[in-house]
């Protein structure tokens, strides 16, 4: 937490260019979509939907970027910095998974459209006048033997 005078706000664990934190974190488990709320350091339920065909005991972690958090300061370099921050977040997630005895594997076969739809960030009308949130990646997290044995192609929505 940081504070200045009477104001207090939450910080995130992974580094961010310019300390602007454009990266958003999501969990997809069973039929739930959860979003990480840094101010509460907790997951907030965002949606219920059909169960994804995942191996037992595994779940998906997704990352997205709010590009305007960087663009107002860095202009055309913002996309590069957002991608850099996503890389830091993947590394932090992979380290956390390893500490818990899990494995994290990024699933590159998911299209931006698939991930945008699953996360519910495809609502263009809700983003009128500002840049939309952009999908970054999705990863499978689970026990190493489960992740290794799982056929990656099954993760496609």
Secondary structure, 3 states (H helix, E strand, C coil): CEEECCEEECCCCCCCHHHCCCEEEEEEECCEEEEEECCCCEEEEEEECCCCCCCCCCEEEEEEEECHHHHHHHHHHHHHHHHHHHHHHHHHHHHHHHHCCEEEEECCCCCHHHHHHHHCCCCHHHHCCCCCEEEEEEEEEEEHHHHHHCCHHHHCC
